[in-house]
Amino acid sequence: MKMDISVVTLVFGLLMFGGGSARVVTVPPGPLIRVEGQPVSIRCDVTDYSGPREQDFEWMTAREATGSRLRIISSFDPSYSDPSFSKRVASGDISVVRLQDNEVELKVAEVKATDGGYYWCLTPSTDSTMSGNYDARVQLTVIPNTLRVSPLTPPPAVSEGSDLTLSCNVTRELSHATYLSVTWSVKRGATSEDILTLGPQGDVVTGAKYARRYADGGIRLVPGRNGLFELVITKVTTSDDGVYECNGTEWTHDNRGKWTKIVASTREMGTVAVTPTEPSFAVTLEAVLKPQMTAEPTELACHVTNITHLPLEGRLGVTWEHTPLPGAGSDPQTSQPVGSLDGRGNLLPAAMYSDRLRSGEISLTRVQPDTFKLRFLRTQEVDMGQYGCSVAAWSANSQGDAAKTAEHQSAPLAVRWVTARPTLNVVAKRVREASVGGATFEMSCAVATVNLGEAGYSVLVQSQDSLEGSVRTIMTLSPDNVLQHGGATDPTRRDGLVLTKFGPAEFRFRLAGVQLSDRGFYWCDITAWTKQQAGQTWTRATSNESNKVKIDFQENGPSFAVALQSDTTIVYPWETAKMECSLSVSGSSPKTGAHADDLAYEVRWFFTRLRGGETTTQVASVDRFGVVRKDARNSSSDVSVERKDAHAYTLNIHGTQDSDSGEYHCVATPWYLSASTGAWTQAGELTSSRVFLTVRFAVWESLKLPLLYGVGASIGVGLFSLVLGLVCAQCCCRNTTHTPRSRNNLMDLEMD
């Protein structure tokens, strides 16, 4: 146990004293080139140390690397500074700022030429063992401020559309490796915005608002000599007003590739005012679509031509006006604004037309840079009158706001038409004729209008048994295409009623499976409806009835036939006899012939013992629901009924006997679903021809087995008797002694 504790203690000691990382103190790589009179900051940080997280720092300097060091400032000791630095530290000209626990920054507000030399950053040890470096050195080179910025004063007034050249001379005395950059900016009020910067590496950076102009060539940089830099702004606009400035900056580049600004100077170049040039253009108005009646569309196009002196960023806006006809408004001489599009394309509706503009009934659009359109989706009578468009040119002022620079108005254009009462004509014609019950009737109703534009239609399909009979409404269709059944419609037959809109002005009515009760006259009652604008309710315009189409047919039921047939009419006892009763239908309606569910049969079979006999006995039957019944018979055979298909039934006699011989026939009663009445109807009873079934008695077949059994039994008994006699003879006589005949005749005789 003591041995283990000693090993753990040894390992812990090695980790504490020999296993830690070495301290590293870091300052920026030098030499640091700075300009006299400018602020200087030198950072210092320490890593891989032990002890408290917050580390202390001390700064020292010397003119030479091996010279005596002077203490500048400490992060923890206020009395650390050398007397030569005490006043500057007390005044704040020299200070140390803690950035993090392990990082500080030495700051000099105005560096002096005498501040050049070597600077050391030291960190007092907080480590348990001395390891690594505890100070770092960097060289500071202080050069005189030789940066000179000398701009040339631009012209105070420039005409809009001309070019503006901004010249600026930026120089410095090249004693160390320093670089120059030039920035042009414009100040409007208290806000200054950079236009373009030529960087120390020759790279160009543009301001956010000038990037596109520079890419398009509207701003270009002209290289000069002896420190002369020129910036040319082409086609100036009123938005280029302002006070222009030139900034020169001197940079240094350290070994790590970092650029550091060491001094900068900004000079005001002068105030430039851009004299606006009023744009010139012509405005014409034409009618692309002119209505001929109420509710037709209207489209007016406003064209801007011969555009000159429009600024590069100038925009066009339009205002539409309407002067009503006399009597259409309260003051026919006063123009009413419809709406306008400003220079940015924003829609500004007038109060009188705001609802129609928001709903899309009226639209104001800009289809091309120089073409504007006013469109009425459904022109109303109140829209008749004189129309005009006024086009304004807009450009940005020095504050960046849009300002109107010119405005021109078109000649008025009249929009009117002759108003007349709308009329409507409806023509009904038969598309499919129902000539028999169960057929499909189809009727088309075509609408023709006069003096009526775009409209919606409501349709009533009506009928009557006779021209003097009462009128029944079968179906209705609203202008919103809502379909409803009339009160006279049988709910069970609604699936067979169809009313559809077949075209813009045509409707189709279809009645499937016509019945006798459907005979009569049919027609369409159509009403035209209009809307003043989208979203409003329908307004009735006019209505009319079509001609009447008649449904007339006679009820003719189907015809049936029955036949009885058998594959063979001669069978032997115990065989199965089959007789098929086949039915056929003709002259039926399509409904009865096409669907087996609409047709059923009752079939009965009868038996007569003698050929042509009058006395018949029913053998079996099947009703129209498929229920089979077998009647009592004087025979040991059995019968069954089989339905082979919808029109064939088979009678099977199993195990036929002699008593089954005789004549057979079937009697069928058809039932069909009448297409005219929709009810099951019983047709006339049908009797088939007769088939005589013979069950033969075969003599040889009857005696063959008994004879064979008798002969076999006789032979078997004879053979058995013979074998039995032989066996008995052998068993009874085999021990008897044979006595030889005596030769003594006398003795034999005596014995006899």
URZIMO-V172224 format. One record per residue. RES is the residue in one letter. BURIAL is 1 if it has 24 or more other ideal C-beta (glycine too) atoms within 12 Angstrom, else 0. D_LAST is the distance of its C-alpha to the last C-alpha in whole Angstrom. Layout:
{{RES:BURIAL:D_LAST} {RES:BURIAL:D_LAST}}
//
This chain:
{{M:0:147} {K:0:151} {M:0:150} {D:0:149} {I:0:152} {S:0:154} {V:0:152} {V:0:152} {T:0:156} {L:0:156} {V:0:155} {F:0:157} {G:0:160} {L:0:159} {L:0:158} {M:0:162} {F:0:164} {G:0:162} {G:0:160} {G:0:162} {S:0:163} {A:0:167} {R:1:169} {V:0:171} {V:1:174} {T:1:174} {V:1:177} {P:1:178} {P:0:178} {G:1:181} {P:1:184} {L:1:185} {I:1:187} {R:1:189} {V:1:192} {E:1:195} {G:0:196} {Q:1:192} {P:1:190} {V:1:187} {S:1:184} {I:1:182} {R:1:179} {C:1:177} {D:1:174} {V:1:172} {T:0:168} {D:0:166} {Y:1:168} {S:1:167} {G:0:169} {P:0:170} {R:0:169} {E:0:173} {Q:1:175} {D:1:179} {F:1:180} {E:1:184} {W:1:186} {M:1:188} {T:1:190} {A:0:192} {R:0:194} {E:0:192} {A:0:189} {T:0:190} {G:0:193} {S:0:194} {R:1:192} {L:1:193} {R:1:191} {I:1:191} {I:1:189} {S:1:186} {S:1:183} {F:0:184} {D:0:187} {P:0:190} {S:0:193} {Y:1:191} {S:1:193} {D:0:196} {P:0:199} {S:0:199} {F:1:197} {S:0:197} {K:0:199} {R:1:197} {V:1:194} {A:0:196} {S:0:197} {G:0:193} {D:1:194} {I:1:191} {S:1:188} {V:1:185} {V:0:182} {R:0:179} {L:0:176} {Q:0:173} {D:0:172} {N:1:172} {E:1:175} {V:1:178} {E:1:181} {L:1:184} {K:1:187} {V:1:190} {A:0:192} {E:0:194} {V:1:194} {K:1:197} {A:0:198} {T:0:198} {D:1:194} {G:1:193} {G:1:191} {Y:1:188} {Y:1:186} {W:1:184} {C:1:182} {L:1:181} {T:1:178} {P:1:179} {S:1:176} {T:0:173} {D:1:171} {S:0:169} {T:0:170} {M:0:172} {S:0:170} {G:0:171} {N:1:174} {Y:1:176} {D:1:179} {A:1:179} {R:1:182} {V:1:183} {Q:1:186} {L:1:188} {T:1:190} {V:1:193} {I:1:194} {P:1:197} {N:1:197} {T:1:198} {L:1:195} {R:0:198} {V:1:196} {S:0:199} {P:1:198} {L:0:199} {T:0:200} {P:1:198} {P:0:200} {P:0:201} {A:0:199} {V:1:197} {S:0:196} {E:1:192} {G:1:190} {S:1:192} {D:1:191} {L:1:193} {T:1:193} {L:1:193} {S:1:195} {C:1:195} {N:1:196} {V:1:194} {T:0:195} {R:1:195} {E:0:196} {L:0:194} {S:0:194} {H:0:190} {A:0:187} {T:1:187} {Y:1:186} {L:1:187} {S:1:186} {V:1:187} {T:1:186} {W:1:188} {S:1:188} {V:1:189} {K:1:190} {R:1:190} {G:0:192} {A:0:191} {T:0:187} {S:0:187} {E:1:184} {D:1:184} {I:1:184} {L:1:183} {T:1:183} {L:1:183} {G:0:181} {P:1:182} {Q:0:179} {G:0:180} {D:0:178} {V:1:179} {V:0:178} {T:1:178} {G:0:179} {A:0:176} {K:0:178} {Y:1:179} {A:0:176} {R:0:175} {R:1:179} {Y:1:179} {A:0:175} {D:0:177} {G:0:180} {G:1:182} {I:1:183} {R:1:184} {L:1:185} {V:0:188} {P:0:188} {G:0:192} {R:0:194} {N:0:196} {G:1:194} {L:1:194} {F:1:191} {E:1:191} {L:1:189} {V:1:189} {I:1:188} {T:0:187} {K:1:188} {V:1:189} {T:1:188} {T:1:190} {S:1:187} {D:1:189} {D:1:192} {G:1:193} {V:1:194} {Y:1:193} {E:1:193} {C:1:192} {N:1:190} {G:1:190} {T:1:188} {E:1:188} {W:1:185} {T:1:184} {H:0:180} {D:0:179} {N:0:176} {R:0:173} {G:0:174} {K:0:176} {W:0:179} {T:1:181} {K:1:184} {I:1:187} {V:1:190} {A:1:190} {S:1:193} {T:1:193} {R:1:196} {E:1:197} {M:1:197} {G:1:199} {T:0:198} {V:1:196} {A:1:196} {V:1:194} {T:0:196} {P:1:194} {T:1:194} {E:1:193} {P:1:189} {S:0:190} {F:1:187} {A:0:187} {V:1:184} {T:1:183} {L:1:180} {E:0:178} {A:1:175} {V:0:171} {L:0:170} {K:0:172} {P:1:170} {Q:0:170} {M:1:169} {T:1:168} {A:1:166} {E:1:166} {P:1:166} {T:1:170} {E:1:170} {L:1:174} {A:1:175} {C:1:178} {H:1:179} {V:1:181} {T:0:183} {N:0:185} {I:0:185} {T:0:188} {H:1:189} {L:1:186} {P:1:185} {L:1:182} {E:1:181} {G:1:182} {R:1:180} {L:1:180} {G:1:180} {V:1:180} {T:1:181} {W:1:180} {E:1:182} {H:1:181} {T:1:184} {P:1:182} {L:0:183} {P:0:186} {G:0:184} {A:0:181} {G:0:183} {S:0:186} {D:0:188} {P:0:187} {Q:0:190} {T:0:189} {S:1:186} {Q:1:183} {P:1:181} {V:1:178} {G:1:177} {S:1:178} {L:1:176} {D:1:178} {G:1:179} {R:0:176} {G:0:173} {N:0:173} {L:1:173} {L:0:176} {P:1:175} {A:0:178} {A:0:177} {M:0:177} {Y:1:174} {S:0:173} {D:0:169} {R:1:169} {L:1:169} {R:0:167} {S:0:164} {G:0:164} {E:1:166} {I:1:169} {S:1:168} {L:1:171} {T:1:170} {R:1:171} {V:0:169} {Q:0:172} {P:0:175} {D:1:177} {T:1:175} {F:1:174} {K:1:172} {L:1:173} {R:1:169} {F:1:169} {L:1:165} {R:1:166} {T:1:169} {Q:1:171} {E:1:174} {V:1:176} {D:1:175} {M:1:177} {G:1:181} {Q:1:182} {Y:1:181} {G:1:183} {C:1:182} {S:1:184} {V:1:183} {A:1:185} {A:1:185} {W:1:184} {S:1:185} {A:1:185} {N:1:188} {S:1:189} {Q:0:187} {G:0:184} {D:0:184} {A:1:184} {A:1:187} {K:1:188} {T:1:190} {A:1:190} {E:1:188} {H:1:188} {Q:1:187} {S:1:185} {A:0:187} {P:0:185} {L:1:182} {A:0:181} {V:1:178} {R:1:177} {W:1:175} {V:0:175} {T:0:173} {A:0:171} {R:0:169} {P:1:165} {T:0:163} {L:1:159} {N:0:157} {V:1:153} {V:1:150} {A:1:147} {K:0:144} {R:1:140} {V:1:139} {R:0:135} {E:0:134} {A:1:132} {S:0:130} {V:1:127} {G:1:126} {G:1:125} {A:1:127} {T:1:130} {F:1:134} {E:1:137} {M:1:140} {S:1:143} {C:1:147} {A:1:150} {V:1:153} {A:0:156} {T:1:160} {V:0:163} {N:1:166} {L:1:163} {G:1:163} {E:1:160} {A:1:158} {G:1:155} {Y:1:153} {S:1:151} {V:1:149} {L:1:147} {V:1:144} {Q:1:145} {S:1:143} {Q:1:143} {D:0:140} {S:0:143} {L:0:147} {E:0:148} {G:0:145} {S:0:146} {V:1:146} {R:1:143} {T:1:144} {I:1:141} {M:1:142} {T:1:145} {L:1:146} {S:0:149} {P:1:152} {D:0:150} {N:0:147} {V:0:146} {L:1:143} {Q:0:142} {H:1:140} {G:1:142} {G:0:141} {A:1:139} {T:1:137} {D:0:133} {P:0:132} {T:0:129} {R:0:130} {R:0:133} {D:0:130} {G:1:131} {L:1:134} {V:1:136} {L:1:140} {T:0:141} {K:1:145} {F:0:144} {G:0:147} {P:0:151} {A:1:151} {E:1:148} {F:1:145} {R:1:142} {F:1:140} {R:1:136} {L:1:134} {A:1:130} {G:1:127} {V:1:130} {Q:1:129} {L:1:130} {S:1:132} {D:1:134} {R:1:135} {G:1:139} {F:1:142} {Y:1:143} {W:1:146} {C:1:148} {D:1:151} {I:1:152} {T:1:155} {A:1:157} {W:1:159} {T:1:161} {K:1:162} {Q:1:166} {Q:1:164} {A:0:161} {G:0:160} {Q:0:162} {T:0:160} {W:0:159} {T:0:162} {R:0:161} {A:1:162} {T:1:161} {S:1:158} {N:1:156} {E:1:153} {S:1:151} {N:0:150} {K:1:146} {V:1:143} {K:0:140} {I:1:137} {D:0:135} {F:0:131} {Q:0:129} {E:1:125} {N:0:122} {G:1:119} {P:1:116} {S:0:114} {F:1:110} {A:0:107} {V:1:103} {A:1:100} {L:1:96} {Q:0:94} {S:1:91} {D:0:89} {T:0:86} {T:1:85} {I:0:81} {V:1:79} {Y:0:76} {P:1:75} {W:0:76} {E:0:78} {T:1:82} {A:1:84} {K:1:88} {M:1:91} {E:1:95} {C:1:98} {S:1:101} {L:1:104} {S:1:107} {V:1:111} {S:0:114} {G:0:118} {S:1:118} {S:1:121} {P:0:121} {K:1:120} {T:1:117} {G:1:116} {A:0:117} {H:0:115} {A:0:112} {D:0:113} {D:1:115} {L:1:112} {A:1:108} {Y:1:106} {E:1:104} {V:1:100} {R:1:97} {W:1:94} {F:1:93} {F:1:89} {T:1:88} {R:0:85} {L:0:85} {R:0:88} {G:0:91} {G:0:90} {E:0:93} {T:0:91} {T:0:92} {T:1:90} {Q:0:92} {V:1:90} {A:1:93} {S:1:96} {V:1:99} {D:0:102} {R:1:106} {F:0:105} {G:0:102} {V:0:100} {V:1:96} {R:0:95} {K:0:91} {D:0:90} {A:0:87} {R:0:84} {N:0:81} {S:1:79} {S:0:78} {S:1:80} {D:0:83} {V:1:87} {S:1:89} {V:1:93} {E:0:95} {R:1:98} {K:0:99} {D:0:102} {A:1:105} {H:1:104} {A:1:101} {Y:1:98} {T:1:94} {L:1:91} {N:1:88} {I:1:85} {H:0:82} {G:0:78} {T:1:79} {Q:1:76} {D:0:76} {S:0:78} {D:1:81} {S:1:81} {G:1:85} {E:1:88} {Y:1:90} {H:1:94} {C:1:97} {V:1:100} {A:1:103} {T:1:106} {P:1:109} {W:1:111} {Y:1:114} {L:1:117} {S:1:120} {A:1:123} {S:1:126} {T:0:125} {G:1:123} {A:0:120} {W:0:117} {T:1:116} {Q:0:113} {A:1:112} {G:0:111} {E:0:107} {L:1:105} {T:0:102} {S:1:99} {S:0:97} {R:1:94} {V:1:91} {F:1:87} {L:1:84} {T:0:81} {V:1:78} {R:0:75} {F:0:71} {A:0:69} {V:0:66} {W:0:64} {E:0:66} {S:0:64} {L:0:61} {K:0:61} {L:0:60} {P:0:57} {L:0:55} {L:0:55} {Y:0:54} {G:0:51} {V:0:50} {G:0:51} {A:0:49} {S:0:46} {I:0:45} {G:0:46} {V:0:43} {G:0:41} {L:0:41} {F:0:41} {S:0:37} {L:0:36} {V:0:37} {L:0:36} {G:0:32} {L:0:33} {V:0:34} {C:0:31} {A:0:28} {Q:0:30} {C:0:31} {C:0:27} {C:0:25} {R:0:27} {N:0:26} {T:0:22} {T:0:20} {H:0:19} {T:0:16} {P:0:16} {R:0:13} {S:0:12} {R:0:14} {N:0:12} {N:0:10} {L:0:10} {M:0:8} {D:0:6} {L:0:5} {E:0:5} {M:0:4} {D:0:0}}
//
